[in-house]
Amino acid sequence: VEAVAPAEAEPPTPTGPTPLPSTTAIPTMTFTQTVTLSPTATLSPTWIPEDPRNVLIHQVGWSANFTEPADWFTFDNENTSIQMENGELQLVAKNSEYIEVWSLSWPYLSNFYLEYTFVVGAERCISADRYGMVFRAPTPESGYLFGVNCKGEYSLRYWDSVEFTEIVPWAYHEQINTGGGAANRLSVRAEDTSLNLYVNGFLVHTVEDSHGSEGKFGAFIKADLMDNFDVRILEAIYWDLP
C-alpha cells in the first residue's frame, strides 16, 4: 500500500481554541463552545451507562462547524471528493481501486474524547466499503484510523506514511448499523497509551498502543467493490481530558 492524502492536505494551524462565553466564531477557525446534545447524534433510544458522552455533555466541549472552508481540508479529484455542504462534511470514494483517503482538521489533541456522527449514502453500503475517524495524526501522512465497514465490522490501524499496522483486526460487532442510509456514532477516548473505542455509545474495544501520542483529527473513506461510495458527517465533537 502506498500513497495517502496529498501533502498539501494539512490546513493552517493557528493557536488552539479557547472557551468562549457564547457561540461567537473564533477568528479564522470556527470551533464553537458546545454544551448541549445535538439531536442528530441521538442514535440510541435507550440509556447506555458506558457512553462517555453521558458525563462529558455537562462539560465544555468543542464542535466543528462544517460551513467554514478553513476548518477542514476539502478537495475534489478523480478518486475522491471531500466537501462541505449544507452544514455537513460529505465524503465520496469515486474509485474503488484507490486506497483510503482522508481529510484533517486543525486542532492538535493529546488526551481527549472525540466522536463523529456518520450517515451512509442511501444508495448502497456493501462488503468492505469503509469509513471512520482519523486521530493523533502528527502529519497528513500518518495517524490512527478507527473505522467500520458495511459488513458490520470495526478496526483500528496506524498508518506511518509507508504501511498500515493492524492494531485491532477487523471484527464484527452487533452495534454497528449497516446498509444504505445507516447512521453510526463512532467515538474514541484516548488517555496516554489507553485507547477506548465506542460505536453508538457502546464500548467495543480497549487497547494499549504507543504508535502516536498527539496530533490532528480527521475522517477517511474507502470504496470496496463499486465506485462512488459516500458518507456524510453530521457532527464532529471533542472534549479535552486532563
N, C-alpha and C positions, 0 to 999 in steps of 0.2 A: 504494500500500500504506500502510495506517495502522493504528494500534493495535499494542500489543506486550504483553508480560507486564504485569499490573497493577502500578501504582506501589508497592503495598504488598508486592510480591514480594521486596523486599530484607530478608533476615533480619538479626538483630542482628549487630553487628561488634565482637566482643571483641578483645583482643590476640591476635596470631597464635600458632600452636602453637610449642612449643619441644621439642627432642628429649628423650625420656624414656628411662629405663633399662629400662622394660618397657612392656607394653600397657595400663598404667593409664590410665583415661579422663581427659582434660583437663576441668576443670570447665566446665560449660555445653555446650561442644562436645566431640565425641568423636573427634577425629582421633588415630590411634594410630601409633606408630612401626612401620614395615614394612621388614623386611629379607629376607623370603622371597618366592618367586614363588607367587602363588595358582594352584592347579590349574585354576580356571575360566578363567584368562587364557591358557592354553596352547592356542592355536588352530591353530598351525602345527606339523606333525610334523617339520620339518627346521630346522636351524640357519640363521638369517638374519644374515649378517655385519653388515648395515647397521642392524639393530634396536638402538636406543639402550638398550633395557631390558637387553640382554646385559651392558652395562657398569654401568649405574646400579643394577641389582639388588643389587650388592655394597656399595652406599652407603645411608645412611639416607634413607628416603623416608617419605611420609605418605599414608595411605589413608583414605577417608571411610567412616564406619560408617553404613549405611542402616538404623539402628534408632532413632536419636535424632531427634525432631522438629526440634530446633534446628539440625541440620546443613544441611537444605535447606528451601526454602520449598515447602510442599505445599498443594494445593487441589483442589477438585472442583466444576466448574460445567457449564453446558450445552454448552460447547465442548471443554473439556479436563479431564483428570484427571491429576495427578502426585502419587503417593502412595508411601509406604514400606510394603513388605510382604515378610515372610519374608527380611529382610536384603537386599532389592533395592529399587531405585528404579524404579517402574513408571509409564510414560507412555502415555496413551491420547488420541489425537486423535479426538474424538467427531464433529466437524463438518468434513467435507471442504471446505466453503466458507470456513472460517476460516483465518487466516494462521498462521505459525509462533508457537508459544508455548513459553516456556522457564521453567526454574527455576534459581535460583542458589544456590550455597553461599557461605560467608563469607570464606575467606582471600583477601587481595589478593596477587596474584603479578605479577612483572615478567618476569624471565628464568627459565624453567622447562622441564621436560619433563612433560607431562600426558597421561594416557591413560585411556580408558574401554573396558570390555568390554560390548558391546551384544548382546542376543539379540532377534530379531524374534518377534512372536507367531506361533504355529503355524498360525493360520487363514489368513493371507494376507500377501503383500508384493508389491504390483503397481505398475507405472508409476512415477510420481514421488512415491509415498509416501516420506517422507524423515525423517531423524533425525540427530542428531550432537551435537557439543560446542560450548559457548559459552565463550569465554575473553577475558581482558583486557576485562572488562565494568566500566567505571568506575561505571556506574549500571545499574539494572534495565532502562533504556530504550536501552542502547547496548552494542555489543561485537561481537567476531568470531564467526561461525558457520562451523564446519568440519563438513561432514556428507556422508552418502552417501544415495543413493536406491535404489529397488528395480529400476531399470534397470541397476544396476552402475556408476553414475556418482558422482563426488565433486565438491565445490566449496568455495570459501572466499569468504565475503561479510562485509561490515561493515554493521551497522545503526546509524545515527546518531540514532535516535528519530524520523526522518521518512521515510527511504528506505534501500534497500539499495544498497551499492556492490559490484559483482561484481568481486572481485579475481582469483579463478581461476574461469572459467566451468565449468559442468557438463561433465565429461569422463569417458569410460568408462575403467575400469581392470580388468584381469583378476583382480586380487587381491581384489576386493570380492565377498563372498558374497551371493547373492540368494535369494529365495524364503522361504516361511513357515518359521520356526524357524532362519533363518540367523544366525550369530554373526559379529561383526566387532569387532576391536580397533582403535579409532581413536586416534591419538596426534598431538601437536604438540610440536615443540621450538622454543621462542621465545627468541631471543637478540637483544635490541635490535630492529632492524628486520628481522632474518632470521627467517623462519618456514618450518620444515620440516614437511611433512605426511606422516603414515605411515598405512598400512592393513595390519593384521595383520603388523606388523613391517617392511613394505616401504616405502621412501621413494617416494612417488608425485609429490611436487611440492616445489619450493623457490621461495620468492618473497620479495622485499623489499617491505615495506609499513610505513607510519608512521601509519596511522589511530589506533592505540591503543598505549600503552606499558605499561599495567598495569591491573589490575582483578580482579574476582572471576571464578569459573568456574561453569559450569552445563551444562545439557543442554536440547535442543529437540526438538520433534516437529511434523510436519505431514502430514495425510492428503491424498491427491490425488483419486482418482475415487470413493472409497467412504468412508463414515463408519467410525469405530471401528478405526482403525489403531493398533496397540500395539507397544511395545518395552519391554524392561527392561534395566537396567544392573546387572550382577553386581559390577562393581568400578570404582572411580574412584581413581586414584593419581597422585601427582605428586612430583617432585624439584625442589628449588630449584637453579638453576645460578648459578655465580659471576658 
